Amino acid sequence: MQEAGSTEDVPACFSFGIVLFINAAIWRKTTMEFFNQAITVLQTLVVAIGAGLGVWGVVNLMEGYGNDNPGAKSQGMKQLMSGGGVILIGTPDHWGQAPLKKNKQSIKSL
């Protein structure tokens, strides 16, 4: 029989807590790896869609200049510019992460 205030179960509870903490850390790591990989795949898809739209715009632009068709030239230019915009959205450097790091480094050097 255990007395009140006995510390016999403390090591077992402590080790159970450590195991729980380690399992949570492993689960978090694998979950974050999954989300990071999913974000990378989605970024690649967005850039590919933007490139396709840009190529389609170039084709329409060339067709408009070849046939002297102002409507096709206008549509081709719109598609080309929107394809470039979609590519910028899918590029992580466009989100302001790289310039922020550069600014922090330049502030630290002052």
N, C-alpha and C positions, 0 to 999 in steps of 0.2 A: 504494500500500500504506500502511496506517495504522500508526503507531507505537503502542507500548504507552503507555497513558495519554493517548491522543488525545481531544480534546473535540469532534471534528467532529460526532458523533452526538448530543451532549447536547441541542442545541436541538430536534432532531426528537423525541427521547424526551420532552422537557419539553412540547412542544406537544401530543404525543399524550396525555400525562397530563392536560393542561388540557381537551382535547376530551372525554376520558373523564369527567372530573369534571363538566363542564358537562352532558353527556348524562345522567349519573347524577342530577344536580340536577333536570333537566327531567323525567326519568322519575319521580323521587320526588314532584315537585310534582303531576304529572298523576295519579299513583296516590293521593296524599293527597286531591286534589280529588274523585276518584271515591269514595273511602271516606267522605269528609265528606258528599257528596251522598247516598250510600246510607244513612248513619246518619240523615240528615234525613228521608229517605223512610220509613224504618222507624219513626222517632219519630212521624211523622204518622199512619202506619197504626195504631200502638198507641193513640194518642189517639183516633182514629176508632173503633176497636173498643171502647174504654172508653166513649166517648160513646153508642155504640149500645147497649151493655149498660145504661148508665144510663137511657136513654130507655125501654128494654124494662122496666126496673125500675119506672119511673114509671107506665107503662101497667098493669103488674101491681098496683101499689100502688093506683091509682085504681079498678081493677076490684075489688080486695079491699074497699075502702071502699064502693064502690057496691053490692056484693052482700052486704056484711057477712060477708065470708069471712076469718077470721083466717089461714088457710093462705096465701091469695093475698097478704094484707098482709105477712106474714112473708117470703114469697118475693120480693115486690117490693122490700122494704127491703133484703134481702140483695143483690139484683141492683143496686140503686141505689148502695149503698155499695161493692160490688166494682167497679162501673163507675168510680166516683170514684177508687178506688185504682189502677186500670189507667191512668187519665188521669194521675195523679201519677207513675206509673212512666215514662210516655212524655214527661214534661215535664223538660227538662234542668235547670231551676232547682231541681227537687226533689232533684237529686243532690248538692247542697251546694257547687256551684261559685260561685254568686253570693254566698252569705253568707261564704265563705272570702275572696273578694276584698274584701268590705266590711271584714272583720276585719283583713286585712293593711293596708288603707288607714288604719283607725283606729289600728292599732299604730304605723304610721309617723308619724302625726300627734302621737303622745305625746312 
